[in-house]
Amino acid sequence: MASTLVGKKAVVIGAGMGGLTAAGALADFFDQVIVLERDTLPSEPVHRAGTPQGRHVHGLLLSGQPSDAIRALEGRVWQRAVPTTAIEDYRRRFTVLSTRLTGGRSIIHVLADGRPEEGFESVPPDLEDVYFGELRRRAA
Ligand SMILES: Cc1cc2nc3c(=O)[nH]c(=O)nc-3n(C[C@H](O)[C@H](O)[C@H](O)COP(=O)(O)OP(=O)(O)OC[C@H]3O[C@@H](n4cnc5c(N)ncnc54)[C@H](O)[C@@H]3O)c2cc1C
């Protein structure tokens, strides 16, 4: 069988999730993989200076297949362009998933079982809708 080695030594900078994943992938193709990390890595799962984002509260929102979560929203995500000044009114009246300023117009996504009102068009849901929908569900 032909060797899969492509080199003797690979160097990865940073031992965060990205660096360690890359090192794991490279290990099959190099004799040696060296990971350079500026922090002294602790032996326990504790905060460290090199990954300050680790102090933020994290939580698992959903488990399962992303495609299933998207499918569950099919036919329930509605979009329309609205004046930015009207967004708060829409928030009061509907379950607004997201607002996005595009080309000077605010595009809102609303979660509803039927067309919320004239002017809304049905759009295919995506993972962003899943994420904001789950946040809204938990906040309710
Ligand atoms: C404020 C904030 C909040 C976040 N919240 C979430 C969240 O809720 N959910 C989520 O999934 N993701 C979140 N993320 C994103 C997630 O943290 C990153 O996507 C992930 O940590 C990136 O992994 P990484 O390995 O690429 O980089 P990092 O985890 O940042 O790791 C980089 C590593 O490189 C090392 N390093 C840096 N410079 C050098 C150098 N010169 N020499 C040697 N080593 C070096 C660092 O010490 C560190 O160990 C958040 C990010 C931030 C900034």
The ligand as an ORCA input file, in Angstrom:
! r2SCAN-3c Opt
* xyz 0 1
  C     -16.622     36.757     22.591
  C     -16.791     35.415     21.914
  C     -17.915     34.616     22.211
  C     -18.105     33.392     21.557
  N     -19.214     32.640     21.860
  C     -19.405     31.438     21.256
  C     -20.533     30.607     21.555
  O     -21.377     30.962     22.383
  N     -20.672     29.431     20.913
  C     -19.754     29.010     19.996
  O     -19.914     27.913     19.438
  N     -18.683     29.767     19.705
  C     -18.491     30.961     20.295
  N     -17.409     31.728     19.973
  C     -16.535     31.263     18.907
  C     -15.543     30.204     19.401
  O     -14.995     30.603     20.626
  C     -14.483     30.168     18.346
  O     -15.091     29.859     17.091
  C     -13.472     29.089     18.648
  O     -12.945     29.241     19.928
  C     -12.389     29.240     17.626
  O     -11.475     28.211     17.854
  P      -9.998     28.358     17.378
  O      -9.287     27.098     17.771
  O      -9.965     28.747     15.942
  O      -9.428     29.633     18.151
  P      -9.242     29.841     19.731
  O     -10.153     28.984     20.523
  O      -9.306     31.331     19.923
  O      -7.774     29.316     20.001
  C      -6.634     30.017     19.516
  C      -5.435     29.443     20.240
  O      -4.256     30.000     19.670
  C      -3.386     30.433     20.729
  N      -2.573     31.502     20.173
  C      -2.981     32.716     19.762
  N      -1.925     33.414     19.286
  C      -0.846     32.608     19.406
  C       0.528     32.765     19.066
  N       1.010     33.895     18.521
  N       1.371     31.738     19.318
  C       0.910     30.589     19.858
  N      -0.387     30.384     20.186
  C      -1.244     31.397     19.963
  C      -4.343     30.876     21.822
  O      -3.714     30.868     23.106
  C      -5.425     29.783     21.727
  O      -5.090     28.637     22.470
  C     -17.166     32.956     20.603
  C     -16.042     33.740     20.332
  C     -15.841     34.952     20.957
  C     -14.610     35.787     20.643
*
